[in-house]
Amino acid sequence: MDDMRAMREARYEAAKSGATQPTAAPKLRRQAPGRAERTEVVPESPQDGLCGHRAISGRTCTRDKGHAAKSHRYS
């Protein structure tokens, strides 16, 4: 325990004096070059009069485009 306390106090003093340890530097996460944020592209529905909302399962909504119903009807 005394050794651990001495190490902790040495790190505290080093940080207090402004000295940094090379392994203690924070690692920054960089985004891969050429990788843009993800945007969702919704393809046009095959029938122009239908809503065309796609479910996770891949089915599309068969209600009219701009329907007032809160839920979708899939087929």
Phi, psi and omega per residue, in radians:
M1 nan -0.658 -3.127
D2 -1.134 -0.646 3.118
D3 -1.140 -0.731 3.130
M4 -1.128 -0.714 3.117
R5 -1.103 -0.731 3.128
A6 -1.115 -0.714 3.112
M7 -1.128 -0.745 3.132
R8 -1.104 -0.758 3.124
E9 -1.155 -0.626 3.103
A10 -1.150 -0.721 3.089
R11 -1.137 -0.686 3.124
Y12 -1.099 -0.785 3.128
E13 -1.132 -0.692 3.132
A14 -1.138 -0.711 3.120
A15 -1.203 -0.628 -3.133
K16 -1.180 -0.646 -3.118
S17 -1.426 -0.173 3.101
G18 1.723 -0.083 3.105
A19 -1.313 2.467 3.118
T20 -2.104 2.630 3.082
Q21 -1.627 2.438 -3.110
P22 -1.084 -0.536 -3.135
T23 -1.453 -0.226 -3.101
A24 -1.560 -0.046 -3.131
A25 -1.175 2.384 3.138
P26 -1.204 2.453 3.128
K27 -1.594 2.247 3.142
L28 -1.670 2.465 3.118
R29 -1.618 2.146 -3.139
R30 -1.904 2.578 3.126
Q31 -1.420 2.494 -3.140
A32 -1.078 2.445 -3.137
P33 -1.126 2.439 3.115
G34 1.401 0.117 -3.117
R35 -1.832 1.942 -3.130
A36 -1.605 2.942 3.096
E37 -1.167 2.632 -3.105
R38 -1.303 2.261 3.042
T39 -2.131 2.442 -3.097
E40 -1.524 2.181 3.119
V41 -1.872 2.118 -3.140
V42 -1.778 2.044 3.136
P43 -1.225 2.688 3.100
E44 -1.138 2.521 3.125
S45 -1.300 2.626 -3.122
P46 -1.107 -0.596 3.090
Q47 -1.820 2.175 -3.060
D48 -1.189 -0.402 -3.081
G49 -1.499 -0.100 -3.093
L50 -1.725 2.761 3.135
C51 -1.072 -0.922 3.082
G52 1.428 0.143 3.099
H53 -1.070 2.349 -3.097
R54 -1.793 2.320 3.069
A55 -1.448 2.951 3.098
I56 -1.055 -0.589 -3.118
S57 -1.295 -0.161 3.113
G58 1.752 -0.125 3.128
R59 -1.340 2.729 -3.117
T60 -1.995 2.685 -3.126
C61 -1.290 2.400 -3.119
T62 -1.811 0.109 3.089
R63 -1.326 2.881 3.120
D64 -1.130 2.652 3.137
K65 -1.082 2.316 3.135
G66 1.331 0.480 -3.085
H67 -1.105 2.660 -3.106
A68 -1.535 -0.218 -3.132
A69 -1.174 2.499 -3.118
K70 -1.319 -0.431 -3.106
S71 -1.863 2.839 3.101
H72 -1.809 2.692 3.106
R73 -2.011 1.982 -3.044
Y74 -1.745 2.674 3.022
S75 -2.469 nan nan
